[in-house]
Amino acid sequence: MNQTPRPQASASELWSPEEFDAAIRAVGAERYHDKHAFHKLLHGGKLNKGQVQAWALNRYCYQEAVPRKDASFISRVHDRELRREWIRRIHDHDGFGDEPGGIERWLILTDGLGLERDYVTSFRGALPATRHIVESYVRFVREQPLVVAVASSLTELFAPSIHRERIAGMLENYSFIDDGVMAYFKRRLSQAPRDADFALAYVKANAKTRAEQEACVGAVRFKCDVLWAQLDALHHAYVTPGLIPPGAFRPEGANS
Ligand SMILES: O=C(O)c1cc(C(=O)O)c2c(n1)C(=O)C(=O)c1cc(C(=O)O)[nH]c1-2
């Protein structure tokens, strides 16, 4: 049979919107943090209360950094429409008027786990790695081209399924978790898709060369690393080998 080989897509050719979309989603399929051993333990009810406290306390650092990275993004945007859209993300986290916002909902979760608010918000118990990792995200968004900075938020395309899994798994498996403390994730089920849809449409419209498209895919990979590395640090400190750095949160009963 005489088969004519398909011409290879050139490495410099612009991806179609479908190819670009697929390249972004392939990163999540390969390395989003739903695949991390720590999340499997968390959602499967395999952690003790101290380990769940350590997760919530460290994850607070991420929650606190997200509106700061959004503020630093907005400060670089000259397009008023884009600023109007993006500022909603800050309101979602910090609250607006009577709406208390996501950070407050996160603190309801840490309250429910028996952690003192002052301790959580002081970052005193956070792992050194957590602080450095979350700041690398703020810096990335401050320094990269706008379209690449927007692309780094696209891990949110993959978040709703992990949030659904977390709500069901944690409610079912932990006596110290109830509906009220899972409010944070319930709210994100509607917020994350809205944000991700906007960001995806934005990068498709504004990544105008193959190099820009690849930089956007690289941003999703970078962000997956930000999420993954936070869980590596938690696993190392609180699961195995269980090496808690000096000064970091020590669950009651943890070996000194
Ligand atoms: O629990 C999760 O797995 C998860 C993941 C992500 C993400 O993929 O970045 C975010 C969130 N949650 C989240 O709650 C959130 O507010 C959020 C904002 C952003 C962002 O990059 O702007 N990601 C995420």
PDBQT file of the ligand as one rigid body, heavy atoms in Angstrom, charges set to zero:
ROOT
HETATM    1  O1  LIG A 301      -7.627  22.564  46.467  1.00  0.00    +0.000 OA
HETATM    2  C1  LIG A 301      -7.069  22.573  45.382  1.00  0.00    +0.000 C 
HETATM    3  O2  LIG A 301      -6.616  21.561  44.848  1.00  0.00    +0.000 OA
HETATM    4  C2  LIG A 301      -6.912  23.890  44.699  1.00  0.00    +0.000 A 
HETATM    5  C3  LIG A 301      -6.102  24.016  43.584  1.00  0.00    +0.000 A 
HETATM    6  C4  LIG A 301      -5.941  25.276  42.996  1.00  0.00    +0.000 A 
HETATM    7  C5  LIG A 301      -5.103  25.305  41.798  1.00  0.00    +0.000 C 
HETATM    8  O3  LIG A 301      -5.189  24.371  40.987  1.00  0.00    +0.000 OA
HETATM    9  O4  LIG A 301      -4.307  26.202  41.646  1.00  0.00    +0.000 OA
HETATM   10  C6  LIG A 301      -6.556  26.398  43.562  1.00  0.00    +0.000 A 
HETATM   11  C7  LIG A 301      -7.404  26.164  44.650  1.00  0.00    +0.000 A 
HETATM   12  N1  LIG A 301      -7.567  24.936  45.198  1.00  0.00    +0.000 NA
HETATM   13  C8  LIG A 301      -8.140  27.224  45.272  1.00  0.00    +0.000 A 
HETATM   14  O5  LIG A 301      -8.887  26.979  46.209  1.00  0.00    +0.000 OA
HETATM   15  C9  LIG A 301      -7.980  28.545  44.800  1.00  0.00    +0.000 A 
HETATM   16  O6  LIG A 301      -8.593  29.459  45.329  1.00  0.00    +0.000 OA
HETATM   17  C10 LIG A 301      -7.114  28.782  43.726  1.00  0.00    +0.000 A 
HETATM   18  C11 LIG A 301      -6.748  29.972  43.097  1.00  0.00    +0.000 A 
HETATM   19  C12 LIG A 301      -5.807  29.605  42.159  1.00  0.00    +0.000 A 
HETATM   20  C13 LIG A 301      -5.048  30.452  41.238  1.00  0.00    +0.000 C 
HETATM   21  O7  LIG A 301      -4.084  29.959  40.670  1.00  0.00    +0.000 OA
HETATM   22  O8  LIG A 301      -5.392  31.645  41.086  1.00  0.00    +0.000 OA
HETATM   23  N2  LIG A 301      -5.632  28.262  42.193  1.00  0.00    +0.000 N 
HETATM   24  C14 LIG A 301      -6.420  27.738  43.125  1.00  0.00    +0.000 A 
ENDROOT
TORSDOF 0
